[in-house]
Amino acid sequence: MTRSIRTMPEAQKKALHRARWLEVIWIAVLGSIVAAIYFAVGSSQAMKTAWIEDLLSFVPPIAFLVGSWIEGWKPNRRFPLGYIRVTSIAYLISAVSLGGVGIFLIVDSSIALIKQEHPTIGSVELFGTTIWFGWVMIAALAYSVVMPVIFGHLKMKPAKMLHDKTLYADAMMNKADWMTGLAGIVGILGIGMGWWWADAVAAIVIALDVLHDGFKHTGAAIRDLSDEMPRTIEDKEFDPLIEEVQNTFNALPWVGESRLRLREEGRFLTGTIYVVAHENGATPERVEAAEAELLDLHWRIHDISIMPRTEIAESVTIEGADDGTLPLRSGARRRPVG
């Protein structure tokens, strides 16, 4: 029994609609930021790095919009479970692009530092007045900081409501963009004070922030696609729905012993429950009723299959530094050969 993006509760449908519009508007705003930085780059390595980072910021919102569109496609013969996992793929694409460009920027900025390149900032005439071009750069950087922080806060609520990791990562990167702007401004002021190295160092700081985001989110995306037990959107602990599903199922009067396997597919959860029922307990009617009850627990539960067994092997536990122990659910076993 399954659900999909088309059967989400009204609150989540509205959140998805809002998130899509936010991303469309954000792409337009981001275009103006990229243009502002481009016309103010000059010879600054920090400005160049900030501009490339802003260009990279197009990837998460586009990945979210494309992923959420494909996610709504109906299941077919080739994809009987639908396209719910496409959001995990979009998350991975965003994360890998961040990490790759982060490495490139670090190498590029380090070369500039090793070569001891001395950037210069000249003057420009605006409205009949000659001013230091560094102030134009700083104004562009300030604009590139304010808007992302505002949009980052606006995206956070729908990201959590939808349990959308691509949108959440985008919101977190937007909220943290003030560090990029501040590092760039420090680099520009450093050039003005004669500290030639300040610009390259500021660029490396920005690049390290990009690489950190890429590394963090790539790891989370790979774990999702490797069928890790579901975790919260902040990736700090295991999802409370795991325990809720297990407890709800174990409370059924005909259930003797059970083991649960859950995995995350995009924003949804799918899994299997292996059960040893009391005598004559696992009738088809009871199994179907139990599956329906579990689907009703939460809109994110997409597909649950209940598999009756005559016995279940002992559970093993995996140790986690932060998570304590979590049962590694045993299920079907091969018959011994010979």
N, C-alpha and C positions, 0 to 999 in steps of 0.2 A: 504494500500500500504506500503510495507516494504523494508528495505535495510538490509545489514548485513556486517560482516567483509570481506566477499568475494567481495563486491562491493565498498570497500573504494577507495578513490582517490589514484593514483600512489604514491604520496608523503607519504601518511599514510602507504601504503603497504611497501614502502621502510623503513620507520621509524620502523614498526613492525619487519621487517626482521633484521634490525640493532639491535633493542632492544633484540631480541631473541639471537643473536650471542653475544651481550654484556653480557647477563646473563649467557650464557654457559661458556664463558671465565671467567667471574667473579666467578662462582662456582669452577672452577679449581684453580683460584688464592686464593679463600677463603679456599680451602682445604690445600694449602701450609701455609696459615696464621694460621689455626687451628693446624697444625702439629708443626709449629714453637713455638706457645704459649704452646702447650702440653709439649714439651721437655724442656721448660723453666719455668714451673709452680712452681716447688719447693714447699715450705710450705706457699707461699704467698696467702692470701685470695683474694687480689686484682687481682692477676694473674688468680686464679681459676675463679673468677667472669668474668673477661675479656674473658677467654677461653669459658665459657658457653655462653656469649653474642655472641661470634663469631660463635659458633655452631648454635645458634638461627638464625644467619644471613642467614643460608641456606634456611629458610622457605619462605621469600618473593620471591626470584628468582625462586625457584621451583614452588611456587604457581602461579607466573606469567606465567611460561612456560606451565604448565599444563592447566591453565585457558585459555590462548590464543589459545592453541591447541583445547580444547573442544569448545571454542567459535565459531570456524570455522565449526563445524558440521552442516549439513543441517537440516532445520526444518523437523519434521515428524508428524505423527498423534498424538503422545503423547505430543510432544512439538511443537505446530504449530508456535510459535513465535521464534523458534530456541533456542539457548543456550547463548544468549547475556548477561544474568544476571550472568553467572558463574564467570565473573571477579569480580563482587561485592562479591560473596561468597569467592573467593580467597583472596580478600582484608580483609574480616572479619576474615578468618582463620589466616592470618598473624598477624593481630592486636591482636586477643585474645591470640595467643601464646606468643606474646611479653609481654602483660600484666600479664599473668599467671607466666611466668618465672621471670618477674620483681619482683613480690610479693615474690616468692620463694627465690630469691637472697637477697632481703632486710632482710627477716627473718633469712636466713643462716648467713649473715654477721653480723647482730645484735647479734645473739647468740655468735658468735666469740668475739665480742666486750664486751658483758656482762660477758663472762667467762674470760676475760682478757688474752686471749691466746697470748703468746709472740712468734711470728714466728722468725725463724733464717735463715740467708742466709749464706751458707758456701762458699768454694772456689772450683774452678775446674781448671784442667790443660788442656790448649789448646796449641798445637804446642810446647810443652816443657816449656810453661810459665804458672805459677799459677796466676789466676786472680779471683777477687771477682765475684761470680755467679750472683750478682745483675746486673752487666754490660751485661751479657747474656740476662737476663730478659728484661732489658731496650731496648736492640737491637731488641728483638722479638716484644716488644710493639711498637717500632718506625716503624718497618716493617708493623705491623698490622694497623697503622694509615695512612701511605702514600698511599697505594694502594686503600683502600676504598674511600678516598677523591677524588682520580683521577677518579675512576669508578663512583662515585656519580655525578660528573660534566658531565661525558660522557652520563649518563642515563637521565639526566634532560631534554635535548632537545626532545628525542623521547617520554618521558613520557608526556610532555605538548602537543606535536603534536597528540598523540594518546588519550589524556585525560584518561590515565590509572592510576588509583589511587594506585594500587598495585605497579607498577613500580615507581611512584612518591614517595610513602612512602619509598620504598627501596632506592631510590636515596638520599632522605633527611637523612635517617639513616646512609647511607654511608658517606655523607658529614659531619655529626656530630660526626663521630667516633673518631675524634681527641680528643674529650673530654674524651672518655673512655681511650685512650692511655695515655693522660696527667695525668689523675687521677691515673692510674696504676703506672706510672713512679714516681709520687709524693709519693705514698705508698711505693714503693721499696726504694726510697731514705730515706724516714722516718725510715724504718727499719734499714738502714745503720747508721743512726744518733742516733739510740737507742730509737726512738719513736715507741713503740710497737703498739700503738693505730692507727697510721697513716695508716697502711695497711687495717685494718677493716673499717676505715672511708672512705678511697678511694674506697673500694669495695661497700660500701653503696651508695656513690655518683654515681658510675657506674650503680648500680641497680636502683636508682631513675630515671636516664636518660632512662633506658629501660622501666620502669613502665610508665613514662610520654609519651613515644612514643606509648606504648600499649593503654593507656587510650585515648589519642587523636584520634588515628586511629580507635579504636573500636567504639567510639562514631560516627565518620563520617560514618563508614561502616553500623552501625545499622540504622542511619538516611536514608542512601541510600536505604536500604532494606525495610524501613518503608514508602517509597514513598514520601520522602520530596521533595519539589520543587527543581529542579536541582541547584547545586552550582558550582562555579569555582573549579578547581582542587586544589587550595590552601585552599579551604573551608572558604574563607573570605567574600564572598558575593554571592547573587543569580546570576545564569548564565545569561549573557546578551542575550542569545538566547531566553529566555522567552519573553522579550519585543519585540525582532525582529519578532518572530512568530506571536505574537498578533497584532503588527502594520501592518505586511504584510497582514494578513487575513482581518483586519478591513478596509484596503484600497480597497478591492474588491467592485465594485459598487453595487452588489446585497446584500451585508451584512448590516443588520440593527443594530443588537446588538449581542454580542458574549461573551462567557466565555471560558477560557482556563484552562485545567488541564494538566500539564506536570509532568513527573517523570523520574528519571534516572535509567536506566537498564544497568549496566556495564558502558561502555563508551558511550552508545547511549541514546537518548531521545525518549520517547514514550508519547502519550497523546491523549486527546479528546478535540474537540472544539464544544461547544453547540452554535447554532446560530439561531437567529430569522431573517429571510430574508425578504427583501421587497417583495411585492406581486408577487407570481409565480417566485421568484428568485432562490430558492434552487432546481434547476433541477438536476437530476443525473449527467448530463454532466458537469454542473458547479461545483458540489461537487467534482467529480473526478479530474477535472482540478485544483481545488484549492488544493486538497491533493497533487497532483504532484508538484505544484508550491512550496508548503511548504517543501516537501522533497528536492527540489533543493536548498533550502536556505543554507543548511549546511550538510556535510556528516554524522554528528552525529545524525541527525533527522532520526530515524529508522522507526517509524510508527505513522501516524496521522490519526485519524478518525474524520470526521465532522458529527455532529448529529443535524439535523434541529429540532427546537422546535417552539411551538406557542408563548411561553413566557419564560422568564428567571427570576428567583427570584432575589431580590436585593442581591448584594454582601456583604459579611461580610469582615472585615479586621482583620488581626492578627498583633499585635504589636511585634516588635523585637527591642532589645536594640541597635543593630548595623545596622539593615536593614530597619528601618523605618516601613512603612506599606506595606503589600503585599496582593492583593486581594485573598481571599479564594474562588475559583470558584464554583459557584453553578451549578448543572446539573440536572439530572433526579430526580423527586420527586414522592413519593408514593401518590396515591389518598387517600383522607381522608376516614376513615372507618365509615360506617354508614352514 
